[in-house]
Amino acid sequence: MRNDKVNPSYYVKNGMSCLDAIKAITQGLDGFEGFCIGNVTKYTWRWKEKNGVEDLRKAREYLDFLILEQEEEHGIKTDRTTSD
């Protein structure tokens, strides 16, 4: 792994950068949706090479933020609990 603090190698997989993937999957989403999905992508993209389970928990947190926002927006009531 190259030691580049700005563009670490774990942000490129099979010739595709994480940034390019985020741009593609967030196209057409509103600001908050794009923010959450971008972070989910970033943390799941790098989890094995950087912070392991900690990154998976961060990804889950952003996914939970988005789920909660969507439930509120669409009037969906759920009794959901998450555990670490």
N, C-alpha and C positions, 0 to 999 in steps of 0.2 A: 504494500500500500504506500503510495507516495505521501510525503509529509507536507501537504499543501493546506494551510489553514483556511484559505479562502474557497478553494474548490477541492475538497477532499475526494479521494477516489470512490468512497462508498456512496457518493451521490450519482454515480454513473453505473448502469447495469446493462449489459448487452448492447453497448453503444448508445443507449438513451439516457439522457440526464433526467434527474428527478424534477428539475425545473421545467423541462419540456413536457414531462408527463403531467405535472400540475397545471400547466397552461392549457393542455388539451382537455383534461377532465373537469376543469372549472369554467370552461367557456360557457357563457350563458347563465351562470349562476349569479345570484345577487351577492353583495359584499360579504355578508355574514356566512352564507352558505359556502361561498368560495374559500373564505378564510378557514372555516372548519374542515372542509374536504382537503384543502391544501395541506393543513397540518396533519390530518390523518394520513395522507399520502407520504408526507415527509418522514413521519415517525415510523410507519410500517416499511418504508423504503430502506431505511438505514438500521433498523433495530438489531440485526445480527452483527453488524460491523461496529456499532457505536455503543449503545447503552442497554442492549438486551431487553429484558422484561420492563425496565423503566420506560423505554420508548413505547412499548406496547400499551402500557398503562396511560401514557400521554395521548396516544392515538385514541384509545377508548374514551378518554375524557372529552376530547374534541368531538367524537362521534356522539357521545351522550349530550353535549351542548346542542348539537344540531338536531338530535331526536327530540329533545325537550322543546326547542324552538318550533319545530314542525308540529308537535303535538299541540302546543299552545295556539299556533296559527290556524290549525284545522279543527280545534275544539275536541281533540282526542284526550280522553282521560285514561290514564293507566296507573296501576299500582305496581310500580317497578322499583326494585331495589338492586343496587349494584354492590359488588364486594370486591375488595382488593385481595 
